[in-house]
Amino acid sequence: MPDETPKQVRRPKGEGSIYPFRNGYRAVVTVRGKKQYFYFPNVTKAEVGPKLRAILNQRDDGTLPKGGDATVSQWMNHWVETGKMRPNVKAGYRSIIDRHVAPTIGHLKLRELEPEDLEVLYSELADGKRARPTRSRTAPSGSPRTKKPMSETGIRNVHACIRASLNKALKRGRITRNVALSVDTPAVAREEMRTLTLEQTQSILNAVRDTRHEARWFIGLVFGLRPSEVLGIEWKHVDLDRGEIRVRQQLQRVSGQGMVILPMAKTDAGRRTIPIPGDVVAMLRRTRADQMDNRIALGGSYVEWEHDGEPTSLVFTQMNGRPIDTGVDTRAWRKLLVSVGLPIERRYISRHTAGSIMVAMGMKIAVISNILGHKRTSFTLDTYVHPYESDKRDTANALGALYSQSGI
């Protein structure tokens, strides 16, 4: 174990120096005229000598990792700012770095980061020690704020961000190992997806008949488009004569940027064409007529929303032409459920419901998978297809009757 007194051990000029640090030793080596620091955890004074010699050899033959004195925060900020990522992914990673990495392990040298540092971080996130005090929406006014533990999924997202950044550092030769690969993250229990029944879905569709956004809710509930896909449809993607909608992009809110259009990759199965029946075509014609009426009525107050300097022609907008914020969409969904006497469900239940109803109708799984925009039919079956309780009960009764008749 390291000596009690953190006394630096002097060595011949150019050979570096070592001193006790944390639970091991730290070495100082001059590389191209600048000092670099190297951490050796869990080693004795006798063991640190050969390790330092290996570093000096790497320095002399030019194979020494280029991490220098960069901290975890410095490297991860550089990685997220320069990496080629979708805007929403980049915003999510930036939030993780700012909220969870920088205040905890961000000050550590990149090459001195240890698996135990990550384990402590994840433990504190799970215990709520690193959380911001919040007050539950259902709590009485004036009640104290409490710290809420991070979910297992949230911790895994933090870990994924750290692991990806360290993978890039490893490829760049800035570290010699990715310590995140040595850390176990919490297992996430698969949540059973809920769906609305056919009767509940029909009650919602009846409630939106002849309203401004009947087509918007119908497309999401019947064809299972993601909410962001519905909001991102432009008129150039709609062929009313052929009865088709081409799904090509999503409208999402990105932190620091507001509402943005995110195009899908060319190979993404999400790029698909969905045939629509005559009723939906009629709904969309009424939507377009309503937009034209709003343009005339509002005059100069009507906004032709632009994205990246280019005007857009979104199908579903606010009355003044601006895009519908995803938060506004979620609140409208909750209000709609309450209006028909249904409990509040998360927005994505419309997508799960659409897949389940299509299966109950006996549609081919390959067709369902294509409509939902999945690459693999197995994913459609495993994730989005849910048998209704009534169907399971009918099957159980039929099996019981069969075996009763056979005398078993």
C-alpha positions in Angstrom: 0.0 0.0 0.0 1.2 3.6 -0.5 3.2 5.4 2.2 1.3 7.5 4.7 3.3 10.6 3.7 2.7 11.8 0.1 6.4 12.4 -0.5 7.5 12.7 -4.0 10.2 10.2 -5.1 12.9 12.0 -7.1 14.4 10.1 -10.0 17.2 11.0 -12.5 16.4 13.9 -14.8 14.1 12.7 -17.7 13.0 9.6 -15.8 9.9 11.1 -14.2 8.8 11.1 -10.6 6.2 9.3 -8.5 4.2 10.0 -5.4 1.3 8.4 -3.5 -2.1 9.3 -4.9 -5.5 8.1 -3.9 -5.2 4.3 -3.5 -2.1 4.0 -5.6 0.6 6.1 -7.1 0.9 8.9 -9.6 3.7 9.5 -11.9 4.8 12.8 -13.5 6.6 12.5 -16.9 7.8 15.2 -19.2 6.6 14.7 -22.7 7.7 17.2 -25.4 8.5 19.8 -22.7 5.2 19.4 -20.9 4.4 17.5 -17.7 1.9 14.7 -18.0 0.4 12.7 -15.1 -0.3 9.0 -14.9 -2.2 7.2 -12.2 -1.5 3.6 -11.1 -4.3 2.4 -8.8 -3.9 -0.5 -6.3 -0.2 -0.9 -6.6 2.7 -0.9 -4.2 5.8 1.2 -4.4 7.8 -1.7 -5.8 5.2 -2.3 -8.5 5.0 1.2 -9.8 8.6 1.3 -11.1 8.1 -1.1 -14.0 4.9 0.6 -14.9 6.7 4.0 -15.1 9.4 2.4 -17.1 6.8 1.1 -19.6 5.4 4.7 -20.0 8.9 6.1 -20.5 9.5 3.5 -23.2 6.3 4.5 -24.9 7.3 8.1 -24.7 10.6 7.4 -26.3 9.3 5.4 -29.2 6.3 7.6 -29.8 3.5 5.2 -28.8 2.4 7.0 -25.6 -1.3 7.7 -25.5 -2.1 11.4 -26.2 -4.5 12.0 -23.3 -2.4 14.5 -21.6 -4.0 16.2 -18.7 -7.5 16.4 -20.2 -10.3 15.9 -17.7 -13.3 13.7 -18.2 -15.5 16.8 -18.7 -13.1 18.4 -21.2 -12.9 15.3 -23.3 -16.7 14.5 -23.2 -17.6 18.1 -24.1 -15.2 18.0 -27.0 -16.6 14.6 -28.1 -20.3 15.8 -28.0 -19.6 19.1 -29.7 -17.6 17.6 -32.6 -19.4 14.3 -33.0 -21.8 13.5 -35.8 -25.0 12.9 -33.9 -28.7 13.7 -34.5 -29.5 17.0 -32.8 -31.8 15.4 -30.2 -29.2 12.8 -29.3 -26.5 15.5 -29.0 -28.8 17.6 -26.8 -29.5 14.5 -24.6 -25.8 13.8 -24.2 -25.0 17.4 -23.4 -27.6 17.4 -20.7 -26.1 14.2 -19.2 -22.6 15.7 -19.2 -23.7 19.0 -17.6 -26.1 17.5 -15.0 -24.4 14.2 -14.0 -20.8 14.0 -15.2 -19.4 17.5 -14.7 -20.4 17.9 -11.0 -19.1 14.4 -10.1 -16.3 12.8 -12.1 -15.8 15.6 -14.5 -12.7 17.0 -12.7 -10.8 13.6 -12.9 -8.1 13.2 -15.4 -9.3 11.1 -18.4 -6.6 8.5 -18.1 -7.1 8.3 -14.3 -10.7 7.4 -14.4 -11.4 4.1 -12.7 -14.4 1.7 -12.8 -15.0 2.4 -9.1 -15.6 6.1 -9.9 -18.4 5.1 -12.2 -19.8 2.7 -9.7 -20.0 5.4 -7.1 -21.6 7.8 -9.5 -24.3 5.3 -10.5 -24.9 4.3 -6.9 -25.5 8.0 -5.9 -27.8 8.5 -8.9 -29.8 5.4 -7.8 -30.0 6.7 -4.2 -31.2 10.1 -5.3 -28.1 11.8 -3.7 -27.3 13.6 -7.0 -30.9 14.6 -7.9 -32.3 18.0 -7.8 -35.0 18.5 -5.1 -38.4 18.5 -6.7 -42.0 18.5 -5.6 -44.5 16.0 -6.9 -47.3 17.4 -9.0 -49.8 15.7 -6.8 -48.2 17.0 -3.6 -50.1 19.7 -1.6 -48.9 23.3 -2.2 -46.1 24.3 0.1 -44.9 20.7 0.7 -41.2 20.2 0.9 -39.1 19.3 -2.1 -37.5 15.8 -2.1 -34.8 14.2 -4.1 -36.0 11.5 -6.5 -33.8 8.5 -7.3 -32.9 8.1 -11.0 -34.6 5.2 -12.8 -32.6 2.2 -14.0 -33.2 3.4 -17.6 -31.8 6.8 -16.7 -28.7 5.4 -15.2 -28.2 3.2 -18.2 -28.5 6.3 -20.4 -25.8 8.0 -18.4 -23.6 4.9 -18.7 -24.1 4.7 -22.5 -23.0 8.3 -22.9 -19.8 7.8 -20.8 -19.1 4.5 -22.6 -19.5 6.0 -26.1 -17.2 8.9 -25.3 -14.5 6.7 -23.8 -14.7 4.4 -26.9 -13.8 7.4 -29.0 -11.0 8.4 -26.6 -9.7 4.8 -26.9 -9.7 4.9 -30.7 -7.9 8.2 -30.7 -5.2 6.7 -28.5 -6.0 9.1 -25.6 -6.5 6.2 -23.1 -5.4 2.6 -23.1 -8.7 1.1 -21.9 -12.4 1.9 -21.6 -13.2 1.5 -17.9 -16.9 1.8 -18.6 -16.8 -1.7 -20.1 -15.8 -3.1 -16.6 -18.9 -1.6 -14.9 -22.2 -3.4 -14.6 -25.3 -1.2 -15.0 -28.7 -1.9 -13.5 -30.9 -4.4 -15.3 -34.0 -2.8 -16.7 -37.1 -4.8 -16.3 -39.2 -4.8 -19.4 -42.3 -2.8 -18.9 -45.5 -4.4 -20.2 -46.9 -2.1 -22.8 -50.6 -1.1 -22.3 -53.0 -0.5 -25.1 -56.5 0.9 -25.5 -59.3 -1.4 -26.5 -61.0 -1.1 -29.8 -64.1 0.4 -28.1 -61.9 3.1 -26.3 -60.1 3.9 -29.5 -63.4 4.4 -31.3 -64.7 6.6 -28.6 -61.7 8.9 -29.0 -62.1 9.0 -32.8 -65.8 9.8 -32.4 -64.9 12.7 -30.1 -62.6 14.3 -32.6 -64.9 14.0 -35.6 -65.3 17.3 -37.5 -62.7 19.1 -35.3 -59.6 20.9 -36.7 -57.3 18.0 -36.0 -59.5 14.9 -36.6 -57.0 13.7 -39.3 -54.1 14.2 -36.9 -55.5 11.9 -34.2 -56.9 9.5 -36.7 -53.5 8.9 -38.4 -51.8 8.4 -35.1 -54.4 6.0 -33.6 -55.2 4.0 -36.7 -51.9 3.8 -38.5 -49.6 4.0 -35.5 -47.3 6.9 -36.7 -45.1 8.2 -34.0 -46.4 11.5 -32.6 -43.3 13.4 -33.9 -43.9 11.8 -37.4 -47.5 13.0 -37.5 -46.5 16.5 -36.5 -43.7 16.5 -39.1 -45.9 15.7 -42.2 -45.8 18.4 -44.8 -48.2 18.8 -47.6 -45.5 17.8 -50.1 -45.6 14.4 -48.5 -49.3 13.9 -49.0 -50.8 12.8 -52.3 -54.6 13.2 -51.9 -55.3 11.9 -55.4 -53.4 8.6 -54.9 -54.4 8.4 -51.2 -50.9 8.2 -49.8 -48.8 9.7 -47.0 -45.0 9.5 -47.3 -43.4 9.5 -43.8 -40.0 11.2 -44.3 -39.3 13.2 -41.2 -40.1 14.1 -37.6 -40.8 17.3 -35.8 -39.2 17.4 -32.3 -38.2 19.9 -29.7 -34.4 19.9 -29.2 -33.0 21.6 -26.1 -31.4 25.0 -27.0 -32.9 24.9 -30.5 -36.6 24.8 -30.1 -38.7 22.9 -32.6 -36.7 21.3 -35.4 -37.3 18.9 -38.3 -35.2 15.8 -38.1 -34.9 13.9 -41.4 -34.7 10.2 -41.3 -31.7 8.2 -42.7 -32.2 7.0 -46.2 -31.8 3.4 -45.1 -34.2 3.8 -42.1 -37.2 1.6 -42.3 -39.1 4.7 -40.9 -39.1 6.1 -44.4 -42.3 4.6 -45.7 -45.4 5.2 -47.7 -48.8 4.6 -46.1 -52.0 4.2 -48.2 -54.9 6.0 -46.6 -58.6 5.3 -47.2 -61.1 7.8 -48.6 -62.3 8.9 -45.2 -58.9 10.1 -44.2 -58.4 11.8 -47.6 -61.6 13.7 -46.9 -60.3 14.7 -43.4 -57.1 16.0 -44.9 -59.0 18.0 -47.5 -60.9 19.7 -44.7 -57.6 20.3 -42.9 -56.2 22.1 -45.9 -59.3 24.1 -46.4 -59.2 25.1 -42.7 -55.6 26.3 -43.1 -56.5 28.4 -46.0 -59.4 30.0 -44.1 -57.0 30.8 -41.2 -54.5 32.4 -43.6 -57.3 34.7 -44.9 -58.7 35.5 -41.5 -55.4 36.2 -39.8 -53.7 38.0 -42.7 -50.3 39.2 -41.6 -50.6 37.4 -38.3 -50.4 34.1 -40.0 -46.9 32.7 -39.9 -45.3 30.7 -42.6 -42.9 28.7 -40.3 -39.4 28.3 -41.6 -36.8 25.7 -40.7 -33.2 26.2 -41.6 -34.2 29.3 -43.6 -36.6 27.3 -45.7 -40.4 27.7 -45.6 -42.3 24.6 -44.6 -45.8 23.5 -45.3 -46.7 21.4 -42.2 -50.1 19.7 -42.4 -50.9 20.1 -38.7 -50.2 23.5 -37.2 -51.5 26.0 -34.7 -54.2 28.3 -36.1 -51.5 31.0 -36.8 -49.4 28.5 -38.8 -46.7 27.8 -36.3 -45.8 24.2 -35.6 -47.4 22.3 -32.7 -44.9 21.8 -29.9 -44.5 18.2 -28.7 -45.4 19.3 -25.2 -48.6 20.9 -26.4 -49.4 17.7 -28.3 -49.0 15.6 -25.2 -51.2 17.9 -23.1 -53.9 17.9 -25.9 -53.8 14.0 -25.8 -54.3 13.9 -22.1 -57.2 16.4 -22.3 -58.7 14.3 -25.1 -58.6 11.1 -22.9 -60.2 12.9 -20.0 -63.0 14.3 -22.2 -64.1 10.7 -23.1 -63.8 9.4 -19.5 -60.5 7.5 -20.0 -57.6 7.6 -17.6 -54.5 9.5 -18.6 -52.0 7.3 -20.6 -48.7 8.2 -22.1 -48.7 9.5 -25.6 -47.1 6.5 -27.1 -50.0 4.2 -26.2 -51.6 5.3 -29.5 -48.8 3.6 -31.4 -49.0 0.4 -29.4 -52.8 0.4 -29.8 -52.6 0.7 -33.5 -50.3 -2.4 -33.8 -52.4 -4.5 -31.5 -55.6 -3.7 -33.4 -54.0 -4.5 -36.7 -53.0 -7.9 -35.3 -56.5 -8.5 -33.9 -57.8 -7.8 -37.4 -55.7 -10.6 -38.8 -53.4 -8.4 -40.9 -50.1 -9.9 -42.0 -47.3 -9.1 -39.6 -45.0 -8.0 -42.5 -47.6 -5.4 -43.5 -48.0 -4.2 -39.9 -44.2 -3.9 -39.5 -44.0 -1.8 -42.7 -46.8 0.5 -41.6 -45.2 1.0 -38.2 -41.8 1.5 -39.7 -39.9 -1.3 -38.2 -36.8 -3.1 -39.7 -37.7 -6.5 -38.4 -41.0 -8.2 -38.0 -39.7 -9.9 -34.9 -39.4 -6.5 -33.3 -43.0 -5.7 -34.1 -44.2 -8.9 -32.5 -42.1 -8.6 -29.4 -42.6 -4.9 -28.7 -45.8 -3.6 -30.1 -48.2 -6.5 -30.4 -50.3 -7.2 -27.4 -53.1 -9.7 -27.1 -56.3 -8.3 -25.6 -57.5 -9.8 -22.3 -60.8 -10.7 -23.9 -59.0 -12.7 -26.6 -56.9 -14.5 -24.0 -60.0 -15.3 -22.0 -61.8 -16.6 -25.1 -58.8 -18.8 -25.9 -58.7 -20.2 -22.4 -62.4 -21.0 -22.4 -62.1 -22.7 -25.8 -59.2 -24.8 -24.6 -61.1 -25.7 -21.4 -64.1 -26.8 -23.4 -62.0 -28.9 -25.8 -60.3 -30.9 -23.1 -63.5 -31.3 -21.1 -65.1 -32.9 -24.1 -62.2 -35.3 -24.5 -62.7 -36.6 -20.9 -59.4 -35.3 -19.6 
